[in-house]
Structures are given as structure tokens and as C-alpha cells.
Amino acid sequence: MKDTELQDSLMHKGACLIANDASGKGEAAERLELLRGWLERQPGRTALEIVHRGENLSEVARRAVDDGYGTVIVAGGDGTISTVAGVLAGTGVRMGVIPAGTFNYFARGLGIPEDIEGALDVIETGVARPAQIGRINDKVFLNNASLGAYPAILDQREGIYRRWGRSRIAAHWSTVKALLTATRPQRMKVTVDGEVRRIKTPLVFIANSAYQLDEFELEGADSIRNGEFALFMAEDCGRWKMLLFAVKLAWRRMVAGRDMTLICGREIRIESAKSHLLIARDGEKERMKTPFVFKVEDDVLDVIVPGEGRPAA
């Protein structure tokens, strides 16, 4: 979509901006006021939806779609953005992104700046492009989904964030702490594009973000760019080897074939003897019914990104 077409759509179909309440203090409150002021200056129909703690984010996004907005802009971290994307996928409504999380892999991978003014400039001057998303059964994910040790890491991370605040250092420390008490390996039947493997592993990680793999210097990024998932499976090992696994990952020393198994493909099916397993999607965890079917979808969600000729973030 050309810049003029995007601006015409913003003017006639309008834009709804969804942002978290974020307690209404300090930097978060300043960000909210900046967003409110920017939205008030836009032409056409606009709305600001502030999501409060305990409110259903999916319902807020679905209401924006039902109200006929042509663009929904979401300010938040990867988990918030992923939830809204799950509602918008397949509706024809475009998504604007204002990254406000810890890692912001999805936005950074699309070249969207992490500063709020830069992200708003992209929404005003950018173009709408289809983004590759992943789907596990009926749920959408943008960056990654995982089974095993990683959901345990998220449990540790929530406690560390409450005590020390959100930061990338705190996130990495939560990884180390969780792996010292990692969950037991699980037996699974894994089918990738028809090829069957039976494995016992403490960690399964399905990557959909080439940017994230590039940042950690992992193989598989080119396969994601070609429309596939990168599936990583750790070897069956104890907690200390899992800790070594995390150290190698942090220091960019992880090697596929030596430290883990890497398989790439467009469709992945994971079966387990257990009827439900805890799974993490873009930093959010939930218990889901097995089996899990992962599929790549590359034409169901348009995201506003920097236009041609503009530098990436």
C-alpha cells in the first residue's frame, strides 16, 4: 500500500489506539499523554482504548474491529502486540506498532524504532506490508512458542520483575535461576512437514523471528525469511547442562547439531501422552490441549512498517 493510500485509510476508516494503563505513574504516564496528544492531532475518526489490569485485551481489540476501524495501533510489549495480532489476523484491519516492552523483537525485526516518536512517525509515513505469523492450533504467535523449560523461565521472570523491575538483565537472570530447577524432560512425537521423530527433551523452541535468531547468532534465520519455522530441541540432559545451554546461548556459542537439534519446516505437529501442556507464546504462558499443530501464515495480517528509502531501526 502506498503512503497516500494509508493516510486516506487512516482518515476515512479511522484508527483506534490500544495502550496499557501501566499504573499511570512516571514514564508510562508520560508515554500515555504523548500518545493521547498525537491521536488528537490525527484527521478522521480516532479512539484511545486504555486497557486496565484484569481487562480482556482481546475483547478490546475485537471491539475496535467491530466498530469499523481500518487501523488498530497497539502500544505494548511483544505479548500485548501478539494478542492484538491474533484478533486482527484475517480481518483486513491493518496493525500499527508502538514497541513498549523489554525486548521488542517483533518491532525491531520490522525496522520499527523503539522510541515512541520514531514509531509514531512510521505510522504516519510508513507502508502496510504482510507480516509472517505463526499459529498454534487456534492461537497466533509472532516471535516464538515453546514447551518445557521456557514456561518455567517465565514464572521466575514474573517474580524477578516484581522485585527488581523490568530490564533485559533481569530477564537473563530469570533464565539462569529457572534452569537450575528446570522441569523434567518430556517424551514427544514431533512431525515436521511429514517427517516423524520421537524425542525426549527438556525444551522445544519454535522460532518465527529471523531477527531474534540473528541477534543470538543462531542458525535458521534464512529459513524463517523463506517462510518456514526454525524448530530447536535441546538434548535430554540434567539441570546443570541446561544451565550450560543458557550460558552458551547468552555468549553466542550455541551450535546446531552439537548443542541442540534444528529442523526447519512450514508445519509442525507435536504429540504427547499428556492431554494438556504448558506452552509459552511471545512471553505469555497458558495450558493448552494437545496435540499442537504449528502453521506458518504469511498473508493474513498487514503491519505498518517504514517506507522504502527510510532507515531501519
Secondary structure, DSSP 8 states (H G I E B T S, - for coil): --HHHHHHHHHHT-EEEEEE-GGG-HHHHHHHHHHHHHHHTSSS-EEEEEE-TTS-HHHHHHHHHHTT-SEEEEEE-HHHHHHHHHHHTTT--EEEEEE-SSS-HHHHHTT--SSHHHHHHHHHH-EEEE--EEEETTEEESSEEEEEHHHHHHHHHHHHHHHH-S-HHHHHHHHHHHHTT----EEEEEEETTEEEEEEESEEEEE--HHHHHHTT-TTHHHHHTT-EEEEEE-S--HHHHHHHHHHHHTT---BTTTEEEEEESEEEEE-SSSEEEEEETTEEEEEES-EEEEEE-SS-EEEE--TTS---
